[in-house]
Amino acid sequence: MNNWTRTICVLAAASVLASSGVVRAVTIAETSLITSNSRPNAVARASNGSIWFTEEAASKIGRIDSATGSITNEFPTDTPSAGPTGLAADLNGFLWFTEQNIDKIGRINAANGAVDEFGVGIAAGSQPNAIAISGSGTPYFTMKGTGKLGLIDPSSGAITEIIGITLSGPAGIVNGPDGKLWITESDSDRISSYDPNTGVLTPFALTAGSRPEGITVGPDNFIWFTEPNRNRVGKINPFNSNVVTEYSAGITATSRPNFITAGSDGNLWYTTQATGRIGRVTPSGNIIEFTSGITHLSTLRGIASDATTSTLWFASDEANKIGKVSALNVIPTTLQFEKLEFQVNELCREAQFKVTRSGDTSTGVSVEFFTSDSTAQAGSDYESKTEVISFVAGQTEQTVIVKILDGDGIEDVEDVNLGLRNPTGGAVLGSPNQSILQIFDATRIDEGRGNNCDEASRGGCTISQASKIDPTLPLLMLGALLYRMRRRWLKL
């Protein structure tokens, strides 16, 4: 039996898909470490499926059985007070870690826990910090104290400091899909790429004061990073590096996003420095944060994905715990129009139609509704409208109303464009998220469409609204009849 001590369902109102039986819930659990005041930092998954983490204060490397969730071992580093921080797994069964207190790189065998240390080639005061495995299998690491970039030969343990490369407060490093290493430079508010083949370091500036920290490759093959000082997460296209997109909606004030990783559910997940939260980011930038099951206001650090068990593992620093996020098969809230086309007659004076919600309905979300001209014109045929539609937990539909105006004379059927945009609370846009409202002239009573104001399938309005008939309607109808008779006579 494992020793997980706190397991709380984050979404207590989780529902079940009737068709597939998929539970829509995220569960977060924490367990205390074997050694007190260990201060766990980085987390990584070894090639054999086990989960490992560094213990900076205790100078140990811990192991978790991913199947049971129990902490099975804590292996001390060869040198006491080594201060292991960064951690990365290669494909050969080893994990590499930085030891910033003693200016060394460590390696642990995931099969037996054997630890080795390498230090020749690292200058005193370098403070090795973040580490990543390149596409060739070579560990690259940043040095916080000197702003340098180094690499270690995995066969010989020989360490090389890359000449001519100076980084400004390197915080995170990841191997990108373009074959380059991407680094967050916290002190200079930029993301930089390093090409191991050419030796070229290319910086990309971010907003002043961003202080980027965590970095990872997303499911979309973009480079994703956190900006704790500005409470944002961002992404950069590694194949078109001039394009940077940043997101903040959904991030709790003062959360300070920290480490970030790609989950097995196709989303990004981040930890926070200040509020004890785990955040989920869709590739389109919709964000929702979770707190239940996490020690209140704790500082969270490293986070890693276990695709085999659809779980995430994270480190809780001063709380001295390792956390587990499971059931990542959350089906996000999807917001869409009820149908592709709505119809209404001018008699109704207003059009009513529904925006529906499917997927996870356990939390509150919102979406912005808007209209735009097609063949109908705002101000003469309808009243333009932009409105934020909010859904409370459990709510699956909302009715939107657009006021219809009685245009002059006899008109053809006119269209209004309807749209949804800017979903919040982790929601995504479903299909259709664009629709058309057809407005039928009040005189067109023989079309068989748009006349029945009480029929929901028409877009609909109530009898009381339909009874508000313009007193000039009989004259308009007579005019329409004469107009059509005249057209028919001209054809004869």
Salt bridges, closest charged atoms under 4 A:
GLU30 OE1 - ARG6 NH1 3.73
GLU30 OE1 - LYS321 NZ 3.86
ASP116 OD2 - ARG107 NH2 3.12
GLU117 OE1 - LYS104 NZ 3.96
GLU185 OE2 - ARG190 NE 2.95
ASP187 OD1 - ARG211 NH2 3.25
GLU227 OE2 - ARG232 NH2 3.33
GLU246 OE2 - ARG232 NH2 3.24
GLU289 OE1 - ARG277 NE 3.84
ASP306 OD1 - ARG45 NE 2.91
ASP317 OD1 - ARG39 NE 2.68
ASP317 OD2 - ARG301 NE 2.76
GLU341 OE2 - ARG449 NH2 3.35
GLU368 OE1 - ARG421 NE 3.30
GLU383 OE2 - LYS403 NZ 3.88
GLU387 OE1 - LYS385 NZ 3.23
GLU397 OE2 - LYS354 NZ 3.24
ASP412 OD1 - ARG444 NH1 3.83
ASP446 OD1 - ARG484 NH1 3.02
GLU447 OE2 - ARG444 NH2 3.00
GLU455 OE1 - ARG458 NE 3.83
